[in-house]
Amino acid sequence: MKHAGADALDRLAELLAAIRRLGVLTERSRGVFYQKSRAVLHFHEDPAGLFADLRTTGDFDRFPVGSRAEQQSLLRLVKVHFDG
């Protein structure tokens, strides 16, 4: 599964903007977010769709983000784990 390219990230533009507005993660490159010096969120694409890898503990967990509902679910997880 490859990292999301520009076209895939364009499809996630609203989600990326919402994550940026939270102000709790730093986006070091488009679609790659860090907490302090640790990568905690990035995106992938493959024929099965769009996915986010989110690290809330030790390892990354993968979440689908192809639909608006899935994106909202991911945003809630980011808020719970990083926005106190």
Buried (B, 14 or more C-beta within 10 A) or exposed (E): EEBBEEEBBEBBEEBBEBBEEEEBBEEEEEBBBBBEEEBBBBBBBEEEEBBBBBBBEEEBEEBBBBEEEBBEBBBEBBBEBBEE
